[in-house]
Amino acid sequence: MSDHMIGRLNHVAIATHNLEQATALYRDTLGAKVSAPVSLPDHGVTVVFVELPNTKIELLEPLGADSTIRPFLERNAAGGIHHICYEVDDILSARDRLKAKGARVLGDGEPRIGAHGKPVLFLHPKDFCGTLVELEQV
């Protein structure tokens, strides 16, 4: 096994109060290719994917009263970068290696199926320079 745990940057997720405005900004102002909105009730978000040549931007809007991104938007009224997602080959191996090094995995520590239909885990922002990190198995 190599020393490299994380692979490519899969996406940068940006939380917004208004997905329609954010989508228009990326599509019309920046000229990017954007997907139709997808509702993910299990994750408490509606998401639009912005396709870039080398990665994706994930635009997130809260869905439901207990959306996980509501507290973030309460603290960041203008929205902002919510998390970054790195690809890993084996999410369970990555989780175990990270935990052995003292990193905190959020939730129950078991991967959930993310927006791309792949297993994901989130790592505590206080352990990663104040940034919420998502790992996605590819």
QUIFEN-V285125 format. One record per residue. N is the residue number from 1. RES is the residue in one small letter. BURIAL is 1 if it has 16 or more other C-alpha atoms within 10 Angstrom, else 0. Layout:
{{N:RES:BURIAL} {N:RES:BURIAL}}
//
This chain:
{{1:m:0} {2:s:0} {3:d:0} {4:h:0} {5:m:1} {6:i:1} {7:g:0} {8:r:0} {9:l:1} {10:n:1} {11:h:1} {12:v:1} {13:a:1} {14:i:1} {15:a:1} {16:t:1} {17:h:1} {18:n:0} {19:l:1} {20:e:0} {21:q:0} {22:a:1} {23:t:1} {24:a:0} {25:l:0} {26:y:1} {27:r:0} {28:d:0} {29:t:0} {30:l:0} {31:g:0} {32:a:1} {33:k:0} {34:v:1} {35:s:0} {36:a:0} {37:p:1} {38:v:0} {39:s:1} {40:l:0} {41:p:0} {42:d:0} {43:h:1} {44:g:1} {45:v:1} {46:t:1} {47:v:1} {48:v:1} {49:f:1} {50:v:1} {51:e:0} {52:l:0} {53:p:0} {54:n:0} {55:t:0} {56:k:1} {57:i:1} {58:e:1} {59:l:1} {60:l:1} {61:e:1} {62:p:1} {63:l:1} {64:g:0} {65:a:0} {66:d:0} {67:s:1} {68:t:0} {69:i:1} {70:r:1} {71:p:0} {72:f:1} {73:l:1} {74:e:0} {75:r:0} {76:n:0} {77:a:0} {78:a:0} {79:g:1} {80:g:1} {81:i:1} {82:h:1} {83:h:1} {84:i:1} {85:c:1} {86:y:1} {87:e:1} {88:v:1} {89:d:0} {90:d:0} {91:i:1} {92:l:1} {93:s:0} {94:a:1} {95:r:1} {96:d:0} {97:r:0} {98:l:0} {99:k:0} {100:a:0} {101:k:0} {102:g:0} {103:a:1} {104:r:1} {105:v:1} {106:l:0} {107:g:0} {108:d:0} {109:g:0} {110:e:0} {111:p:1} {112:r:1} {113:i:0} {114:g:1} {115:a:1} {116:h:0} {117:g:0} {118:k:0} {119:p:1} {120:v:1} {121:l:1} {122:f:1} {123:l:1} {124:h:1} {125:p:1} {126:k:0} {127:d:0} {128:f:0} {129:c:0} {130:g:0} {131:t:0} {132:l:1} {133:v:1} {134:e:1} {135:l:1} {136:e:1} {137:q:1} {138:v:1}}
//
